[in-house]
Amino acid sequence: MRQLTLFLGLLSMIVLVGCNTQSNLSTTNSAAMMKNKEAVMAFYEKALTVNSATRPTAVLSPLMAEGYKSTSSSGVKNAAQLMGQLEAFWKMIPDLKWEPQQIVNEGNVYIVRSKASGTPNGNFMGLPTDGSKSFEIMTIDMHTMKDGKFVSTNHVEDWATAMQQLKPKMEEKDDPIAIANAFMGAMGKGDMEAMMALMHEDMVWQNAGDPAVPWIGPWDGKQTILNDFMPKFGAGFKTLKWEPNDALSGGDTAAFFGQMIGELTNSGEKTKEFTYALRVKVKDGKVILWNWFEDSFEVSRAYHAK
């Protein structure tokens, strides 16, 4: 009986010690999680979001573990480089906000989905900005934490969308597609006054092909095109079908693709339907290059009535 009493007492002590140990571990884990969460929130509310109370370097310096790395598709930054970038962002984007929308935690890893917004004023990632346009994008970060400090961060930001939102809308007077369409429209109507108004003084009309065809070759300068090329082309080629299918543009250049049929007046021969391509460059709201690509073999065949 005495032995049973001693055994039960020893068992009670083991259970009590185990409970105390588990309680201590739980308390320790809770404290660590709280420190980690506070650090994560400080990252967004005090270092990424512009405020008057502090600066990114002051907030993050005590929160970065030794050897910290910030990794994205564009490369890796250490703690000093990341803080330097954020300091530059604060200067360029005085209303920068980084607002967490969802936080998922598993162990020492915190995944944060955020909304980032701001109005840059300066050269922002190679794009000139003047503080008149804002961006709002989604970002996702995965932070690995230890004892309230950042060990590493893997992050993705939708900067491509930000660039589109910040990019100035091209005015029609600078849009190469609009200018080229206006020029083709005037040409189709025979509106010489409108055509001349859309031609740059240094315009080049380039179309390669059979040198026996009178209008083939580079024609340099507005006056040469008006006085030499256009009379020859107008007298020698009659457009029977002009059907544009696709158009695209980038910067000062537009490209057009479609099908056409023509009649060569010297032979009376019609071309078969062929595909054309046109490259147009604009400068100061006027056409400076009209680079024409056609089925030169088919045009030559019809010209020579072969």
C-alpha positions, 0 to 999 in steps of 0.5 A, spaced: 500 500 500 505 504 501 509 503 495 502 504 491 502 511 495 509 513 493 507 511 485 501 515 485 505 521 488 511 520 483 506 520 477 502 526 480 509 530 480 510 528 473 504 530 470 504 537 474 511 538 471 509 536 464 503 541 465 508 546 467 513 545 461 507 545 456 504 551 459 511 555 459 512 552 452 505 555 450 507 562 453 513 562 449 510 560 443 505 565 444 510 571 445 514 569 439 508 569 435 506 576 438 513 579 436 513 576 429 506 579 428 508 586 431 514 586 426 510 584 420 505 590 421 511 595 423 514 593 416 507 595 412 504 601 417 511 604 418 516 602 413 512 601 407 507 606 408 509 614 408 508 617 415 510 623 419 512 619 425 518 615 423 523 613 417 524 606 413 531 605 416 529 607 423 523 602 423 527 596 419 534 596 422 532 593 429 527 588 425 532 585 420 536 579 422 543 578 420 544 576 413 537 578 411 535 577 404 529 580 400 528 576 393 524 578 387 524 576 380 529 582 379 534 580 384 536 579 391 537 585 396 540 585 403 537 589 408 541 596 407 539 595 399 532 594 401 532 600 406 535 605 401 530 603 396 524 604 401 527 611 403 528 613 395 520 611 394 518 615 400 522 621 397 518 620 390 512 617 392 510 622 398 503 618 399 505 611 398 501 606 402 502 599 403 495 596 406 495 588 408 489 585 405 490 578 408 495 575 412 496 567 412 501 564 418 504 558 418 509 557 423 514 562 422 512 564 415 507 570 414 504 571 407 501 577 406 497 580 400 497 587 400 494 593 396 500 598 394 498 605 391 501 612 390 503 618 386 510 618 383 513 624 381 520 623 378 523 618 374 519 611 376 522 605 374 525 608 368 518 612 366 518 619 367 512 622 372 510 628 374 505 627 380 499 627 376 497 620 375 497 614 381 497 607 381 494 601 385 496 594 385 496 588 388 503 585 392 504 578 395 510 577 400 512 571 404 516 573 410 520 568 414 521 570 421 525 569 428 524 572 434 521 578 432 526 579 426 525 578 418 530 572 416 528 573 409 522 576 404 520 573 397 516 578 394 512 579 388 509 586 385 505 587 379 509 593 377 507 592 370 500 594 371 503 600 375 506 602 369 500 602 365 496 606 370 502 611 370 503 611 362 501 618 359 495 617 355 497 618 348 494 624 344 491 623 337 496 628 334 501 624 337 498 617 335 502 613 329 496 609 328 491 615 328 496 619 323 497 614 318 489 613 318 488 620 317 494 620 311 491 614 308 484 617 308 486 623 305 490 619 300 484 615 298 479 621 297 485 625 293 485 631 298 492 633 297 491 639 302 490 634 308 496 630 305 501 635 305 499 637 312 500 630 315 507 630 311 513 631 315 518 636 310 523 630 311 519 624 310 521 618 306 517 614 302 520 607 301 518 601 297 522 596 294 521 592 288 523 591 280 527 598 278 523 598 272 517 600 275 517 607 275 515 609 282 519 603 286 525 606 290 526 611 296 523 617 295 526 622 300 523 629 302 516 632 302 517 635 295 520 629 292 514 625 294 509 630 292 512 632 285 515 626 283 513 619 286 505 621 287 504 623 279 508 616 277 504 612 282 498 615 281 498 614 273 501 607 273 497 604 279 490 603 280 488 600 287 482 596 286 482 593 293 485 595 299 483 591 306 486 592 312 486 587 317 490 588 323 494 594 326 499 595 332 503 601 334 509 602 339 512 609 341 512 613 334 511 607 330 505 603 327 504 597 323 498 595 318 497 589 315 492 587 310 490 584 303 490 588 296 489 588 289 491 593 283 491 594 276 497 596 272 495 602 267 501 601 262 499 593 261 492 593 263 493 587 267 491 586 274 495 583 280 492 577 284 490 579 291 496 579 295 498 581 302 501 587 304 505 590 310 506 598 312 511 601 317 509 608 319 513 612 323 511 619 325 515 625 328 512 632 331 505 629 329 507 628 322 509 622 317 516 622 317 517 614 314 512 611 309 515 604 309 511 599 304 512 592 303 508 588 298 508 582 293 513 586 289 514 580 284 506 580 283 506 587 281 512 586 277 509 581 273 502 585 272 507 591 270 510 587 265 504 583 263 507 576 264 
